[in-house]
Amino acid sequence: MDKEYFTRLSSTGIILFLLVLSYFLLKPILLAVVTAIILGFLFYPLHKRLTKLIKNENFSAFIMCLLLAALILLPLWFFTPILVKQSIQFYMSTQELDFVTPLKKIFPSIFDSEQFSKEVGSALYSFVTKISNALTNLFADLIRNFPILFLQFLVVFFTFFYALRDQEQFSDYIESVLPFSKEVKNKLFESSRGITISVIYGEVVLGIVQGIILGIGLFLFEIPNALLLTIFAILAGILPVIGTTVVWIPTVIYLFVTGEIISALGVMIFGMLASTVDGVIKPIVISRWVNVHPALILIGMIGGLLLFGVLGVILGPLVLAYLFIILEVYRDKKIPGVFIHPPESVKGG
């Protein structure tokens, strides 16, 4: 065997072995590291502005860590007791809730069969019970796994600090190890940045805004379990196509059926305002960057959720979008107009 060939083969084997070993080493904290990197990407513009003001990158990154800690810990401190209480109330109410009677009033022709009504009621009861049990188990797991979660938070803040301070150096390093020409690397980095901004701001941030808008309406009209419904609305708002309608429309129907007309109309107004963000503001925001097809985002979010958990809602679409970008860069073609679209400014020339 040729000595040079053997050396290359050995080097490749050692690198692959170390990569696999590193993966298993980082696997327990991998999601925490990725979370910190995504947060670093989000907060980086604010960090740069702060650095210009105080002229110290380390101190700026430290202040951003304190800001992140406040944004995470303060809501947890104030809202967790309320959320636990509402989750218990939700669980207790589901044990006595009559699902069939409101449906009979709304769709009398569909639910005229007693057997069909019982089967639908049983299915709905089972579904809601599983959700309420999952919520209860979630809080129990949080308490049980508190030491591990504490270590995960330490990893997040530690990585977040360096993701802010050394982001440009990390980008240069990644660019240096990519096996592409300089022109291809520039295209890849530009497209990846546009996709990341589009997914994080266009889908996640605006989805959270939609849920908060609806949540304000739920709190103003004193809807039971408003905080729990707001969290559901935020999660639904992040998902493309689905949106907050899956929360506010059933809520409005329930309020109409129970005779709370003013509350129903109020929640409907806030729900329509939240839907306006999805239908009007989101396309305007996304048009400034690379636009990822909603189907690709939805599939990526669901697959990412099943694979990575909650963080997969962000990671899933990014993984699929990066795959398409790399394939197109490898083919040396323009970004296709099916799953990924260039910004409006690029389209218009």
C-alpha positions in Angstrom: 0.0 0.0 0.0 1.3 3.5 -0.9 2.6 5.3 2.2 0.9 8.6 1.3 -2.4 6.8 0.7 -2.1 5.0 4.1 -1.3 8.3 5.9 -4.4 9.9 4.4 -6.6 6.9 5.3 -5.3 6.9 8.8 -5.8 10.6 9.2 -9.4 10.3 7.9 -10.0 7.4 10.3 -8.7 9.3 13.3 -10.7 12.4 12.4 -13.9 10.3 12.0 -13.3 8.5 15.3 -12.7 11.8 17.1 -15.9 13.3 15.5 -18.0 10.3 16.7 -16.4 10.4 20.1 -17.0 14.2 20.3 -20.6 13.7 19.3 -21.2 11.3 22.2 -19.3 13.6 24.5 -21.4 16.6 23.6 -24.7 14.8 23.1 -26.0 15.4 26.7 -25.4 19.2 26.3 -25.7 19.5 22.5 -29.1 21.2 22.6 -27.9 23.6 25.2 -25.0 24.6 23.0 -27.1 25.0 19.9 -29.6 27.0 21.9 -26.9 29.4 23.1 -25.6 29.7 19.5 -29.1 30.6 18.2 -29.5 33.1 21.1 -26.1 34.5 20.3 -27.2 35.0 16.7 -30.3 36.8 17.9 -28.6 39.1 20.4 -25.5 39.8 18.3 -26.7 43.1 16.7 -27.6 44.5 20.1 -24.2 43.3 21.5 -22.3 45.1 18.7 -24.2 48.4 19.4 -23.5 48.0 23.2 -19.8 47.3 22.4 -19.6 50.6 20.5 -21.0 52.5 23.4 -18.9 51.0 26.3 -15.8 50.1 24.2 -15.3 46.7 25.9 -16.4 43.5 24.2 -16.1 41.3 27.3 -18.2 43.6 29.5 -20.8 44.0 26.7 -21.1 40.2 26.4 -21.4 40.0 30.2 -24.3 42.5 30.2 -26.0 40.6 27.5 -25.7 37.4 29.6 -27.4 39.3 32.5 -30.1 40.5 30.2 -30.7 36.9 28.9 -30.8 35.7 32.5 -33.5 38.3 33.3 -35.5 37.4 30.2 -35.5 33.7 31.2 -35.6 33.6 35.0 -38.0 36.5 35.7 -40.9 35.0 33.7 -40.2 31.6 35.2 -40.3 33.1 38.7 -43.5 34.9 38.2 -45.4 32.7 35.8 -44.5 29.1 36.9 -46.8 29.2 40.0 -49.6 30.5 37.9 -49.0 28.0 35.2 -48.9 25.1 37.7 -52.2 26.2 39.2 -53.9 26.6 35.9 -52.6 23.2 34.7 -54.1 21.6 37.8 -57.4 23.5 37.2 -57.3 22.4 33.5 -56.8 18.8 34.5 -59.7 18.9 37.0 -62.0 20.7 34.6 -61.4 18.1 31.9 -62.6 15.4 34.2 -66.1 17.0 34.3 -66.2 18.6 30.9 -69.0 17.7 28.5 -67.7 17.7 25.0 -70.7 16.4 23.2 -73.5 18.9 24.2 -71.8 22.0 22.7 -71.0 20.0 19.5 -74.7 18.9 19.3 -75.8 22.6 19.5 -73.4 23.7 16.8 -73.7 20.6 14.5 -77.0 19.0 15.2 -77.2 17.1 12.0 -73.8 15.5 12.4 -74.3 14.5 16.0 -77.9 13.2 15.7 -76.6 9.6 16.3 -76.1 8.8 19.9 -73.5 6.2 19.2 -71.4 8.6 17.1 -71.7 11.3 19.7 -70.4 8.9 22.4 -67.4 7.8 20.3 -66.5 11.4 19.5 -66.9 12.5 23.1 -64.7 9.6 24.2 -62.0 10.4 21.7 -62.0 14.1 22.7 -61.9 13.2 26.4 -59.0 10.9 25.9 -57.1 13.5 23.8 -57.6 16.3 26.3 -56.8 14.0 29.3 -53.5 13.1 27.7 -52.6 16.8 27.2 -53.4 17.6 30.8 -51.5 14.6 32.0 -48.5 15.6 29.9 -48.6 19.1 31.4 -48.6 17.7 34.9 -45.8 15.3 34.2 -43.8 18.1 32.6 -43.7 20.1 35.8 -42.9 17.0 37.8 -40.0 16.3 35.5 -38.7 19.9 35.8 -38.6 19.6 39.6 -37.1 16.1 39.4 -34.4 17.0 36.9 -33.5 20.4 38.4 -29.8 19.7 38.9 -29.4 18.6 35.3 -31.4 21.7 34.1 -29.1 23.9 36.2 -26.0 22.5 34.5 -27.7 23.0 31.1 -28.4 26.6 31.9 -24.7 27.1 32.9 -23.7 25.7 29.5 -26.2 28.0 27.7 -24.8 31.1 29.4 -21.2 30.1 29.1 -21.6 29.3 25.4 -23.8 32.4 24.8 -21.0 34.7 26.2 -18.4 33.3 23.7 -20.9 33.1 20.9 -21.3 36.9 21.3 -17.7 37.8 21.9 -16.1 35.6 19.3 -18.8 35.2 16.7 -16.7 36.7 13.9 -13.7 34.5 14.7 -16.0 31.4 14.8 -17.4 32.4 11.4 -13.9 32.8 10.0 -12.9 29.4 11.3 -16.0 27.6 9.9 -15.4 29.3 6.5 -11.7 28.2 6.6 -12.7 24.5 6.9 -15.4 24.4 4.3 -14.2 22.6 1.1 -15.5 25.2 -1.3 -14.1 28.1 -3.3 -14.2 31.6 -1.8 -17.1 32.6 -4.1 -19.1 29.5 -3.1 -18.4 30.2 0.6 -19.6 33.8 0.3 -22.9 32.6 -1.4 -23.3 29.9 1.2 -22.8 32.2 4.2 -25.0 34.9 2.7 -27.9 32.5 2.0 -27.5 30.7 5.3 -27.7 34.0 7.2 -30.8 35.1 5.3 -32.5 31.7 6.0 -31.6 31.8 9.7 -33.0 35.4 10.0 -36.1 34.4 8.0 -36.9 31.4 10.1 -36.0 32.9 13.5 -37.6 36.3 13.1 -40.2 35.5 10.4 -41.5 32.4 12.0 -40.4 32.1 15.7 -40.4 35.7 16.9 -43.5 36.8 15.0 -45.2 33.6 16.1 -44.5 34.5 19.7 -45.8 38.0 19.1 -49.1 36.5 17.7 -49.5 34.4 20.8 -48.8 37.3 23.1 -51.4 39.5 21.3 -54.0 36.8 21.7 -52.9 36.3 25.3 -53.5 40.0 26.1 -57.1 39.5 24.9 -57.5 36.4 27.0 -56.3 38.2 30.1 -58.3 41.3 29.5 -61.6 39.4 29.2 -60.6 37.1 32.1 -60.8 33.8 30.2 -60.2 30.8 32.5 -56.7 29.3 32.2 -55.6 32.4 30.1 -51.8 31.8 30.7 -52.1 28.2 29.6 -54.0 29.1 26.5 -51.5 31.9 25.8 -48.7 29.3 25.8 -50.7 27.1 23.4 -51.3 30.2 21.2 -47.5 31.0 21.1 -46.7 27.4 20.1 -49.4 27.4 17.5 -48.4 30.8 16.2 -44.8 29.6 15.6 -46.1 26.8 13.3 -46.7 28.1 9.7 -50.2 27.7 8.1 -51.7 26.6 11.5 -51.4 29.8 13.5 -53.3 31.0 16.6 -56.7 30.3 15.0 -56.6 26.8 16.5 -56.7 28.4 19.9 -58.9 31.5 19.6 -61.6 30.0 17.3 -62.5 27.1 19.7 -62.4 29.6 22.6 -64.7 32.0 20.9 -67.2 29.1 20.0 -67.1 28.0 23.6 -67.8 31.5 24.9 -70.7 31.9 22.4 -72.2 28.6 23.5 -71.9 29.4 27.2 -73.6 32.8 26.5 -70.5 35.1 27.2 -71.1 37.2 24.0 -69.0 40.2 25.0 -66.0 38.1 25.9 -66.4 36.1 22.7 -66.4 39.2 20.6 -63.4 40.6 22.5 -61.3 37.5 22.1 -62.4 37.3 18.4 -61.0 40.9 17.8 -57.7 40.0 19.5 -57.6 36.8 17.6 -58.1 38.6 14.3 -55.3 41.1 15.2 -53.0 38.1 15.9 -53.9 36.6 12.6 -53.1 39.9 10.9 -49.5 39.6 12.0 -49.4 36.2 10.2 -51.2 37.4 7.1 -49.8 40.9 6.6 -46.8 41.6 8.7 -45.0 38.3 8.4 -44.8 38.4 4.5 -43.4 41.9 4.7 -40.7 40.9 7.2 -39.8 37.7 5.4 -39.6 39.4 2.0 -36.4 41.2 3.2 -34.5 38.0 3.5 -34.5 34.5 2.0 -38.0 33.2 2.0 -38.4 29.5 2.9 -41.5 27.7 1.7 -44.1 27.2 4.4 -44.3 23.4 3.7 -40.5 23.1 4.2 -40.8 24.9 7.5 -43.8 23.0 8.7 -42.3 19.6 7.9 -39.0 20.7 9.4 -40.7 21.9 12.6 -42.7 18.7 13.1 -39.7 16.5 12.4 -37.4 18.6 14.5 -39.9 18.6 17.4 -40.1 14.8 17.3 -36.3 14.4 17.1 -34.9 17.3 19.2 -37.8 18.3 21.4 -39.0 21.9 21.7 -35.8 23.3 20.2 -36.4 21.3 17.1 -39.1 23.8 16.1 -36.1 26.0 15.1 -33.5 23.4 14.3 -35.7 21.3 11.9 -36.4 24.0 9.3 -32.9 25.3 9.5 -31.4 21.8 8.8 -33.7 21.3 5.8 -33.1 24.8 4.5 -29.3 24.5 4.8 -29.5 21.2 2.9 -31.3 22.8 0.0 -28.8 25.8 0.0 -25.8 23.5 0.0 -27.2 21.4 -2.8 -27.9 24.4 -4.9 -24.4 25.9 -4.2 -22.9 22.5 -5.0 -24.7 22.5 -8.3 -23.6 26.2 -8.9 -27.2 27.2 -9.6 -29.3 30.1 -8.4 -31.6 29.5 -5.5 -34.6 27.7 -6.7 -38.1 29.3 -6.6 -39.9 26.3 -5.2 -38.8 25.8 -1.6 -36.5 28.7 -1.2 -36.9 32.2 -2.7 -34.4 35.0 -2.8 -35.4 38.3 -1.1 -37.8 40.6 -2.9 -35.0 43.2 -3.5 -33.0 40.5 -5.4 -36.0 39.4 -7.4 -36.6 42.9 -8.5 -33.0 43.3 -9.5 
